[in-house]
């Protein structure tokens, strides 16, 4: 049986400082949660800072989208390699707002 995975997609909310403050609080609140994986999907600009704050945590950092090309002339897109470089380990793919 698979472990449930609950992710909070922050859409276009939270500055970097607000995002770090929120995950600091969230980290303490979900520390004792068992039997479910937890993740957060902050805006792309906050990914690295959030990932750094959650480095010693079980909370996953998730990209809000992922483009299929590794590099190239794709203005505004973010590749899997860029997400991983920023600290994300998962990505939301195929969200209705991006299709």
WOHUUR-V74699 format. One record per residue. N is the residue number from 1. OMEGA is omega as a letter, one per 20 degrees, with the letter a starting at -180 (999 if undefined). NEAR is the number of other ideal C-beta (glycine too) atoms within 10 Angstrom. Layout:
# WOHUUR-V74699
N|OMEGA|NEAR, N|OMEGA|NEAR
This chain:
# WOHUUR-V74699
1|a|3, 2|r|5, 3|r|8, 4|a|9, 5|a|12, 6|a|12, 7|r|17, 8|r|15, 9|a|14, 10|a|18, 11|a|12, 12|a|6, 13|r|12, 14|r|19, 15|r|13, 16|a|15, 17|r|10, 18|a|13, 19|r|21, 20|r|18, 21|a|13, 22|a|19, 23|r|24, 24|r|13, 25|a|10, 26|r|17, 27|r|17, 28|a|10, 29|a|9, 30|a|14, 31|a|10, 32|a|6, 33|a|12, 34|r|5, 35|r|6, 36|r|10, 37|a|15, 38|r|18, 39|r|19, 40|r|25, 41|r|23, 42|r|29, 43|a|16, 44|a|16, 45|a|12, 46|a|24, 47|a|25, 48|r|16, 49|r|18, 50|r|27, 51|r|23, 52|a|13, 53|a|21, 54|a|20, 55|a|9, 56|a|6, 57|r|17, 58|a|12, 59|r|21, 60|r|19, 61|a|26, 62|r|23, 63|a|24, 64|r|23, 65|r|17, 66|r|21, 67|a|19, 68|r|9, 69|r|10, 70|r|10, 71|r|10, 72|a|9, 73|a|6, 74|a|12, 75|r|5, 76|a|7, 77|a|14, 78|a|18, 79|r|18, 80|r|16, 81|r|11, 82|r|17, 83|r|23, 84|r|14, 85|r|12, 86|r|19, 87|r|18, 88|r|26, 89|r|12, 90|r|16, 91|r|18, 92|a|16, 93|r|13, 94|r|8, 95|a|13, 96|r|5, 97|r|9, 98|a|11, 99|999|5
